[in-house]
Amino acid sequence: MVTPIKATRVGFHWPDVEPWLLKACKRTGDVESTDRLRRKCLAGKAALILIGDDAACVMEKEGDFAHITSLGGTGFLQHVPELIPVWKQIAGVIGCTGLSLKGRNGWERVLKPYGFKLNNGFLENTSWA
């Protein structure tokens, strides 16, 4: 199950998701901090999305793209088919014409069937816009 969380409920879920997102932040060289992500989600400037029981991601608007800033936890691969439509729906609501994320090599293989293509180091999808 993929569940977007309202900004008013982020504080309730954050203790569960923070360890997953912290691990993801560290994998990327601490480009993001979980404190910054939490503040953005609480302010409604980013979306916290629960993925199954053991994973979460944070999405925020960056120009014309809804960028998946952080994705952490386990078991989210099995949820990709239901995750992509949720990402697209949120992107449309916030006025974006595409999705993007910067992931490790395996993500290109996983997301290619959903229209994602590698572009300057980012996996992007604009096929639905």
RONU-994122 format. One record per residue (C-alpha): residue number from 1; z, y, x. Coordinates in Angstrom, 1 decimal, always signed. Layout:
N
   i     zz     yy     xx
 NUM      Z      Y      X
...
This chain:
129
   i     zz     yy     xx
   1   +0.0   +0.0   +0.0
   2   -0.9   +3.5   +1.3
   3   +1.3   +6.3   +0.0
   4   +0.9  +10.0   +0.6
   5   +4.4  +11.6   +0.7
   6   +5.1  +15.0   -1.0
   7   +6.5  +17.6   +1.4
   8   +9.8  +17.6   -0.6
   9  +10.3  +13.8   +0.2
  10   +9.4  +13.9   +3.9
  11  +13.1  +14.3   +5.0
  12  +14.0  +11.1   +3.1
  13  +11.3   +9.0   +4.8
  14  +11.4  +10.6   +8.3
  15  +14.2   +8.5   +9.7
  16  +12.1   +5.4   +9.1
  17   +8.7   +6.7  +10.3
  18   +9.9   +8.8  +13.3
  19  +10.2   +5.8  +15.7
  20   +6.7   +4.7  +14.9
  21   +5.3   +8.2  +15.4
  22   +7.3   +8.8  +18.5
  23   +5.8   +5.7  +20.1
  24   +2.3   +6.9  +19.1
  25   +3.0  +10.3  +20.6
  26   +4.1   +8.8  +23.9
  27   +1.0   +6.7  +24.0
  28   -1.1   +9.9  +23.9
  29   +0.8  +11.5  +26.7
  30   +3.2  +13.5  +24.5
  31   +0.5  +15.9  +23.3
  32   +2.4  +16.0  +20.0
  33   +6.1  +15.9  +19.3
  34   +7.7  +14.2  +16.3
  35   +9.8  +17.4  +15.7
  36   +6.6  +19.5  +15.4
  37   +5.0  +16.9  +13.1
  38   +8.1  +16.7  +10.9
  39   +8.2  +20.5  +10.6
  40   +4.6  +20.7   +9.6
  41   +5.0  +17.9   +7.0
  42   +8.1  +19.6   +5.6
  43   +6.2  +22.9   +5.3
  44   +3.2  +21.2   +3.6
  45   +0.9  +22.1   +6.6
  46   +0.4  +18.4   +7.3
  47   +0.5  +15.2   +5.2
  48   +2.8  +12.2   +5.9
  49   +1.2   +9.0   +4.7
  50   +3.1   +5.7   +4.6
  51   +0.9   +2.7   +5.5
  52   +2.4   -0.6   +4.2
  53   +6.1   -1.2   +5.1
  54   +5.9   -0.6   +8.8
  55   +3.4   +2.2   +9.7
  56   +2.7   +5.8   +9.0
  57   +0.3   +8.6   +9.9
  58   +0.2  +12.4   +9.9
  59   -2.9  +14.2   +8.9
  60   -3.6  +17.9   +9.2
  61   -6.5  +20.3   +8.8
  62   -8.3  +21.4  +12.0
  63  -11.3  +23.5  +11.1
  64  -13.6  +21.5   +8.8
  65  -11.9  +18.2   +9.7
  66   -8.9  +16.5   +8.4
  67   -7.5  +15.2  +11.7
  68   -5.2  +12.2  +11.9
  69   -2.8  +13.6  +14.4
  70   -0.6  +10.6  +14.8
  71   -0.7   +7.0  +13.7
  72   +2.0   +4.6  +14.5
  73   +3.8   +1.4  +13.5
  74   +2.6   -2.1  +13.0
  75   +0.4   -3.9  +10.4
  76   -1.8   -0.9   +9.5
  77   -5.0   -2.7  +10.4
  78   -4.7   -4.8   +7.3
  79   -4.5   -1.6   +5.2
  80   -7.6   +0.1   +6.7
  81   -9.7   -0.7   +3.6
  82   -7.3   +1.2   +1.3
  83   -6.4   +3.8   +3.9
  84   -9.9   +5.3   +4.3
  85  -10.3   +6.4   +0.7
  86   -6.8   +8.0   +0.8
  87   -7.8   +9.9   +4.0
  88  -11.0  +11.0   +2.3
  89   -9.3  +12.1   -0.9
  90   -6.7  +14.2   +1.0
  91   -9.5  +15.7   +3.2
  92  -11.4  +16.7   +0.1
  93   -8.3  +18.3   -1.5
  94   -7.6  +20.4   +1.6
  95  -11.3  +21.5   +1.8
  96  -12.4  +19.4   +4.7
  97  -15.9  +18.0   +5.2
  98  -14.9  +15.3   +7.6
  99  -12.2  +13.1   +9.1
 100  -11.4  +12.8  +12.8
 101   -9.0  +11.0  +15.1
 102   -8.6  +10.4  +18.8
 103   -7.9   +6.8  +19.3
 104   -7.9   +4.1  +21.9
 105  -11.1   +2.0  +22.4
 106  -10.3   -0.5  +19.7
 107  -10.4   +2.1  +17.0
 108  -14.1   +2.6  +17.3
 109  -14.7   -1.0  +16.5
 110  -12.3   -1.0  +13.6
 111  -13.6   +2.2  +12.0
 112  -17.3   +1.9  +12.6
 113  -17.9   -0.1   +9.3
 114  -16.4   +2.9   +7.5
 115  -18.9   +5.4   +8.9
 116  -16.9   +6.6  +11.9
 117  -18.9   +7.5  +15.0
 118  -17.7   +8.6  +18.5
 119  -18.4  +12.3  +19.1
 120  -17.0  +14.0  +22.3
 121  -14.1  +11.6  +22.5
 122  -13.2  +11.8  +18.8
 123  -14.0   +9.3  +16.1
 124  -15.5  +11.3  +13.2
 125  -16.7  +10.5   +9.7
 126  -18.7  +13.1   +7.7
 127  -20.8  +10.6   +5.8
 128  -19.0  +11.2   +2.5
 129  -18.9  +15.0   +2.5
